Amino acid sequence: MDRILFFYYLNLVKNYRKIDLPATIITLSTSLSYSQILLELHAIIQIVNFHYIPTNRRRNMKKSMFVLLATLLIVGVIASACTPKPASTPTTAPETGYPAEGQEPEAGYPAEGQSASAEEPAAGYPAAGVIRVATDATFPPFEMVDETTKELIGFDIELMKAIAEKAGLQYEFVNLPFDPMLAGLADCQYDMSIAAITITEDRQKQFLFSDPYVDAGQIIVVKVGNDAIKSKADLTGKILAAQLGTTGEIEAQAIEGAEYKPYDSYDLAFLDLANNQIDAVIADYPTALGFINKNPDKLMTVGEVFTSEFYGIAICKNRTDLVDPINQALAAVKAEGIIEQLAAKYLAGE
């Protein structure tokens, strides 16, 4: 395109010997690079000198050249000013919490070559020596949330506090659903867990356990006034419920001819039972008593406890150092009668 423009103007000069030189220069400055302008104007100058400038004015050649060169200089300045500059590459901001190159690191992050201090743990992690105790506060009367204070209360909560005091342990509770709680403990995200956990052969492959502290077998719960179900033998053809991941679920799934409906929590299962959405709930006997004591006009147990199970404190496989202190403290708590006191407080009606 640049060459076409040039020869266009060249043709004008040759054919008409008349050209608006300033306009030509301006046009060229908008379509050619600076170096190209130099070359093209040089050719135009030669043409103008021999085809446009009369003979009697050729003696003024030097003056014309001076004017053209001055004009060229101006065009060069204009072209340079008008040429778009390449976009600058933006500087990427450092990630939050990490220093930019040459800056001092922010507080809370170790400088290069240093390790984080164990005395200043990151937010969300306990200080060194603090035991993380996982629980699922949807198992009254063993663990629940006080509706007024929003604090954890229940049989297991008070028992854990007594054990920790005897063992001289610092601890913090972590409240989460039962299944994720067990999975997290298996990965040792928590040091131990107390949540009405039945000691089973399968669980003993995943966790360490304390000595048992409660004998809790499975029991059947129905709605008050239900005369069709009197024992485990009457559950065939019925809709049964239990909480996911519990031994109650294992027993419900084992009943032939029954339809099993899992629930995320026993709260929801017993609510549906009271509303005639299901026929029966299978749960640990102490847990069943907790819900019945809160709803004596709606729920009742039938039959006898049909399994023999024991609750224990589950401990991370890597924390073998905790087993003996926990068992010694648990024995001391039992010897002082604290287990009986908690049973009288939370398991009234047993």
DOTOR-361566 format. One line per 10 residues: number of its first residue (from 1); for each residue x, z, y of C-alpha. Coordinates in nm, 4 decimals, always signed. Last residue first. Example, Ala and Ser with C-alpha at 12.3 -4.5 7.8 and 13.67 -1.06 7.14 Angstrom:
2) +1.3670/+0.7140/-0.1060 | +1.2300/+0.7800/-0.4500 $
END
This chain:
350) -3.3720/+8.1641/-4.6230 | -3.6183/+8.2542/-4.3470 | -3.3520/+8.3302/-4.0889 | -3.0606/+8.0897/-4.1241 | -2.9193/+8.1038/-3.7703 | -2.8889/+8.4698/-3.6791 | -2.9036/+8.6247/-4.0263 | -2.6645/+8.3614/-4.1585 | -2.4298/+8.4223/-3.8640 | -2.4221/+8.7952/-3.9366 $
340) -2.3636/+8.7330/-4.3057 | -2.0675/+8.5058/-4.2288 | -1.9313/+8.7651/-3.9830 | -1.9209/+9.0357/-4.2508 | -1.5716/+9.1541/-4.1614 | -1.4352/+9.0426/-4.4983 | -1.5776/+8.6940/-4.4450 | -1.3948/+8.6594/-4.1121 | -1.0699/+8.7817/-4.2713 | -1.1054/+8.5278/-4.5514 $
330) -1.1671/+8.2510/-4.2976 | -0.8533/+8.3544/-4.1041 | -0.6416/+8.3357/-4.4190 | -0.7986/+8.0017/-4.5142 | -0.7382/+7.8526/-4.1685 | -0.3758/+7.9756/-4.1536 | -0.3102/+7.8383/-4.5044 | -0.4589/+7.4929/-4.4456 | -0.3171/+7.4226/-4.0995 | +0.0402/+7.3298/-4.1960 $
320) -0.0965/+7.0649/-4.4321 | -0.1913/+6.8713/-4.1199 | -0.1151/+6.5161/-4.2359 | -0.4208/+6.4992/-4.4620 | -0.6454/+6.5859/-4.1654 | -0.8586/+6.8932/-4.2384 | -1.2198/+6.9273/-4.3526 | -1.3702/+7.2761/-4.3096 | -1.5839/+7.3521/-4.6138 | -1.9495/+7.3520/-4.7106 $
310) -2.0415/+7.4036/-5.0737 | -2.2757/+7.2208/-5.3041 | -2.4854/+7.3023/-5.6097 | -2.7695/+7.0554/-5.6464 | -3.1442/+7.0853/-5.7105 | -3.2468/+7.3505/-5.4570 | -3.5952/+7.4371/-5.5758 | -3.9320/+7.2731/-5.5268 | -4.0934/+7.1986/-5.1922 | -3.9706/+7.2704/-4.8388 $
300) -4.1966/+7.2778/-4.5330 | -4.2480/+7.0909/-4.2039 | -4.5213/+7.0672/-3.9391 | -4.6416/+7.4204/-3.8503 | -4.2957/+7.5718/-3.9033 | -4.1289/+7.3249/-3.6612 | -3.8161/+7.4980/-3.5205 | -3.7735/+7.7160/-3.8294 | -3.8318/+7.4070/-4.0453 | -3.5479/+7.2200/-3.8702 $
290) -3.2971/+7.4994/-3.9318 | -3.4215/+7.5571/-4.2850 | -3.3534/+7.1926/-4.3711 | -2.9958/+7.2284/-4.2482 | -2.9465/+7.5390/-4.4637 | -3.0877/+7.3548/-4.7703 | -2.8847/+7.0393/-4.7242 | -3.1217/+6.7469/-4.6799 | -3.3652/+6.5185/-4.8620 | -3.6514/+6.4008/-4.6402 $
280) -3.9979/+6.3152/-4.7678 | -4.2952/+6.0789/-4.7338 | -4.2010/+5.8581/-4.4350 | -4.3770/+5.7446/-4.1156 | -4.6235/+6.0362/-4.1296 | -4.5401/+6.1554/-3.7741 | -4.3795/+6.4819/-3.8927 | -4.1636/+6.2790/-4.1329 | -4.0676/+6.0415/-3.8532 | -3.9445/+6.3356/-3.6450 $
270) -3.7648/+6.4797/-3.9480 | -3.5672/+6.1573/-3.9919 | -3.4904/+6.1230/-3.6210 | -3.3440/+6.4729/-3.5927 | -3.1676/+6.4208/-3.9262 | -2.9400/+6.1679/-3.7552 | -2.8486/+5.8007/-3.7818 | -3.1276/+5.7479/-4.0305 | -3.1420/+5.5777/-4.3712 | -3.4674/+5.4716/-4.5438 $
260) -3.4696/+5.4833/-4.9250 | -3.7583/+5.3471/-5.1279 | -3.8103/+5.5362/-5.4542 | -3.8354/+5.3837/-5.8018 | -3.5236/+5.5565/-5.9281 | -3.3813/+5.8462/-5.7287 | -3.0077/+5.7905/-5.6817 | -3.0405/+5.6618/-5.3245 | -3.1978/+5.9906/-5.2179 | -2.9183/+6.1971/-5.3792 $
250) -2.6395/+6.0007/-5.2075 | -2.8256/+6.0136/-4.8744 | -2.8576/+6.3908/-4.8995 | -2.4837/+6.4006/-4.9659 | -2.4451/+6.2724/-4.6117 | -2.3012/+5.9460/-4.4786 | -2.6183/+5.8259/-4.3106 | -2.8845/+6.0906/-4.2671 | -3.1645/+6.1160/-4.5185 | -3.5029/+5.9568/-4.5861 $
240) -3.7379/+5.8945/-4.8774 | -4.0343/+5.6574/-4.9023 | -4.2239/+5.7359/-5.2254 | -4.2635/+5.5339/-5.5457 | -4.0882/+5.7961/-5.7547 | -4.0511/+6.1196/-5.5529 | -4.2716/+6.3388/-5.7754 | -3.9951/+6.4369/-6.0198 | -3.7935/+6.5897/-5.7319 | -4.0601/+6.8559/-5.6898 $
230) -4.4067/+6.9324/-5.5463 | -4.4933/+6.6030/-5.3786 | -4.8607/+6.4996/-5.3721 | -4.9807/+6.8210/-5.2025 | -4.8640/+6.7289/-4.8515 | -5.0273/+6.9837/-4.6223 | -4.7160/+7.0589/-4.4177 | -4.4967/+6.7493/-4.4070 | -4.2271/+6.7250/-4.6704 | -3.8728/+6.8602/-4.7164 $
220) -3.6804/+6.8284/-5.0436 | -3.3712/+7.0426/-5.0990 | -3.0023/+6.9719/-5.1579 | -2.7536/+7.2519/-5.2195 | -2.5645/+7.4590/-4.9637 | -2.3346/+7.7457/-5.0631 | -2.1546/+7.8314/-4.7397 | -1.7884/+7.9174/-4.6580 | -1.5919/+7.7095/-4.9086 | -1.2083/+7.7375/-4.8952 $
210) -1.0530/+7.4930/-4.6533 | -1.0357/+7.1255/-4.7308 | -0.7738/+6.8484/-4.7140 | -0.9139/+6.5067/-4.6465 | -0.9489/+6.1562/-4.7879 | -0.9282/+6.2087/-5.1643 | -1.1114/+6.5399/-5.1244 | -1.3946/+6.3410/-4.9716 | -1.4489/+6.1528/-5.2956 | -1.4531/+6.4716/-5.5040 $
200) -1.7022/+6.6375/-5.2743 | -1.6860/+6.9339/-5.0340 | -2.0023/+6.9238/-4.8251 | -1.9431/+6.9034/-4.4525 | -2.1746/+7.1249/-4.2459 | -1.9978/+6.9967/-3.9361 | -1.6491/+7.1476/-3.9062 | -1.3743/+6.8921/-3.8606 | -0.9980/+6.9086/-3.8484 | -0.6937/+6.7697/-3.6718 $
190) -0.8689/+6.4731/-3.5152 | -0.7534/+6.1108/-3.4897 | -0.6115/+6.1757/-3.8343 | -0.7232/+5.8361/-3.9685 | -0.9469/+6.0116/-4.2244 | -1.0618/+6.2383/-3.9406 | -1.1689/+5.9348/-3.7397 | -1.3676/+5.7954/-4.0327 | -1.5348/+6.1330/-4.0901 | -1.6334/+6.1618/-3.7220 $
180) -1.7402/+5.7991/-3.7075 | -1.9899/+5.8748/-3.9899 | -2.1138/+6.2058/-3.8437 | -2.1763/+6.1042/-3.4836 | -1.9469/+6.2504/-3.2122 | -1.8643/+6.5853/-3.0478 | -1.4966/+6.6729/-2.9980 | -1.4324/+7.0468/-2.9825 | -1.1128/+7.1906/-2.8368 | -0.8633/+7.4288/-2.9940 $
170) -0.5924/+7.6872/-2.9353 | -0.5158/+7.8718/-3.2559 | -0.4338/+8.2408/-3.3009 | -0.5511/+8.2406/-3.6632 | -0.8068/+8.5216/-3.6092 | -0.9276/+8.3698/-3.2823 | -0.9475/+8.0227/-3.4347 | -1.1524/+8.1572/-3.7262 | -1.3996/+8.3348/-3.4961 | -1.4403/+8.0252/-3.2761 $
160) -1.4888/+7.8084/-3.5837 | -1.7612/+8.0402/-3.7157 | -1.9398/+8.0354/-3.3815 | -1.9461/+7.6561/-3.3808 | -2.0362/+7.6336/-3.7484 | -2.3443/+7.8570/-3.7141 | -2.4674/+7.6999/-3.3925 | -2.3807/+7.6277/-3.0292 | -2.2165/+7.3504/-2.8318 | -2.2678/+7.3745/-2.4558 $
150) -2.5257/+7.1827/-2.2520 | -2.6131/+7.5141/-2.0788 | -2.9909/+7.4735/-2.0920 | -3.0470/+7.2351/-2.3824 | -2.7866/+7.4110/-2.5956 | -2.6239/+7.1359/-2.8017 | -2.6258/+7.1592/-3.1796 | -2.4098/+7.2601/-3.4739 | -2.4997/+7.4598/-3.7835 | -2.8679/+7.5352/-3.7160 $
140) -2.9143/+7.2578/-3.6449 | -2.7196/+6.9483/-3.7423 | -2.7133/+6.7113/-3.4429 | -2.3921/+6.8465/-3.2892 | -2.1601/+6.6304/-3.4993 | -1.8186/+6.7980/-3.5030 | -1.4501/+6.7205/-3.4509 | -1.1930/+6.9971/-3.3924 | -0.8857/+6.8876/-3.1959 | -0.6176/+7.1581/-3.2203 $
130) -0.4195/+7.2285/-2.9015 | -0.0481/+7.2768/-2.9723 | +0.0710/+7.0231/-2.7156 | -0.1920/+6.9615/-2.4522 | -0.5022/+6.7740/-2.5562 | -0.5425/+6.4020/-2.4873 | -0.8011/+6.2502/-2.2561 | -0.5652/+6.2205/-1.9599 | -0.2052/+6.1689/-2.0643 | -0.0122/+6.4720/-2.1861 $
120) +0.2184/+6.6633/-1.9491 | +0.4102/+6.9167/-2.1587 | +0.4958/+6.6511/-2.4202 | +0.6891/+6.4723/-2.1497 | +0.6791/+6.0949/-2.1648 | +1.0083/+5.9398/-2.2650 | +1.2730/+5.8116/-2.0252 | +1.4646/+5.4837/-2.0378 | +1.2513/+5.3232/-1.7706 | +1.0656/+5.5867/-1.5723 $
110) +0.7859/+5.7718/-1.7448 | +0.4299/+5.7172/-1.6246 | +0.2132/+6.0009/-1.4918 | +0.3288/+5.9727/-1.1334 | +0.3851/+5.6167/-1.0314 | +0.7142/+5.4431/-1.1045 | +0.9462/+5.3763/-0.8080 | +0.9456/+5.0215/-0.6825 | +1.2038/+4.7473/-0.7385 | +0.9787/+4.5392/-0.9592 $
100) +0.6203/+4.6547/-0.9253 | +0.5310/+4.9951/-1.0669 | +0.2770/+5.0411/-1.3492 | -0.0426/+5.2422/-1.3050 | -0.2630/+4.9485/-1.2292 | -0.1056/+4.6271/-1.3415 | +0.1356/+4.4729/-1.0944 | -0.0034/+4.2334/-0.8370 | +0.0827/+3.8705/-0.8981 | +0.2550/+3.7127/-0.6006 $
90) +0.0713/+3.4025/-0.4943 | +0.2551/+3.0711/-0.5292 | +0.2618/+2.9035/-0.1932 | +0.0552/+2.5930/-0.1545 | +0.2707/+2.2925/-0.0785 | +0.2860/+2.2064/+0.2910 | +0.0653/+1.9297/+0.4185 | +0.2625/+1.6729/+0.6321 | +0.1157/+1.6839/+0.9807 | +0.4063/+1.8657/+1.1450 $
80) +0.6663/+1.6429/+0.9805 | +0.4756/+1.3284/+1.0696 | +0.4453/+1.4415/+1.4316 | +0.8190/+1.5202/+1.4551 | +0.9078/+1.1875/+1.2980 | +0.6723/+1.0040/+1.5309 | +0.8440/+1.1652/+1.8289 | +1.1852/+1.0593/+1.7005 | +1.0611/+0.7068/+1.6406 | +0.9354/+0.6842/+1.9967 $
70) +1.2782/+0.7889/+2.1222 | +1.4353/+0.5292/+1.8937 | +1.1991/+0.2632/+2.0223 | +1.2678/+0.3482/+2.3866 | +1.6452/+0.3454/+2.3337 | +1.6226/+0.0166/+2.1490 | +1.4298/-0.1342/+2.4335 | +1.6956/-0.0242/+2.6831 | +1.9720/-0.1613/+2.4663 | +1.7958/-0.4904/+2.4346 $
60) +1.7481/-0.5349/+2.8095 | +1.9750/-0.8372/+2.7951 | +1.7195/-0.9767/+2.5620 | +1.4834/-1.0037/+2.8554 | +1.5605/-1.3582/+2.9611 | +1.5327/-1.4663/+2.6010 | +1.1803/-1.3357/+2.5667 | +1.1144/-1.0310/+2.3422 | +0.8538/-1.1166/+2.0752 | +1.0191/-1.3243/+1.8107 $
50) +1.3886/-1.2285/+1.8094 | +1.3830/-0.8702/+1.9277 | +1.0391/-0.7959/+1.7847 | +1.1453/-0.9165/+1.4430 | +1.4614/-0.7069/+1.4416 | +1.2731/-0.3993/+1.5653 | +1.0087/-0.4525/+1.3012 | +1.2747/-0.4455/+1.0286 | +1.4187/-0.1197/+1.1617 | +1.0687/+0.0167/+1.1962 $
40) +1.0084/-0.0438/+0.8283 | +1.3266/+0.1276/+0.7139 | +1.2853/+0.4360/+0.9319 | +0.9168/+0.4625/+0.8519 | +1.0040/+0.4585/+0.4816 | +1.2292/+0.7624/+0.5258 | +0.9482/+0.9516/+0.7023 | +0.6938/+0.8697/+0.4379 | +0.4396/+0.6037/+0.5061 | +0.0632/+0.5950/+0.5742 $
30) +0.0047/+0.8135/+0.8824 | +0.3358/+0.7345/+1.0489 | +0.2816/+0.3615/+0.9932 | -0.0376/+0.3696/+1.1926 | +0.1311/+0.5587/+1.4780 | +0.4206/+0.3130/+1.4856 | +0.1886/+0.0148/+1.4902 | -0.0164/+0.1675/+1.7702 | +0.3031/+0.2182/+1.9743 | +0.4081/-0.1461/+1.9075 $
20) +0.0841/-0.3146/+2.0059 | +0.1797/-0.6547/+1.8828 | +0.2093/-1.0032/+2.0262 | +0.4118/-1.2768/+1.8757 | +0.0858/-1.4118/+1.7418 | +0.1968/-1.5552/+1.4111 | +0.5275/-1.3809/+1.3542 | +0.4306/-1.0407/+1.4915 | +0.0950/-1.0373/+1.3222 | +0.2521/-1.1426/+0.9943 $
10) +0.4973/-0.8519/+1.0184 | +0.2074/-0.6175/+1.0831 | +0.0432/-0.7251/+0.7622 | +0.3803/-0.7254/+0.5915 | +0.4195/-0.3571/+0.6726 | +0.0693/-0.2650/+0.5741 | +0.1126/-0.4377/+0.2370 | +0.4452/-0.2618/+0.1866 | +0.2907/+0.0819/+0.2357 | +0.0000/+0.0000/+0.0000 $
END
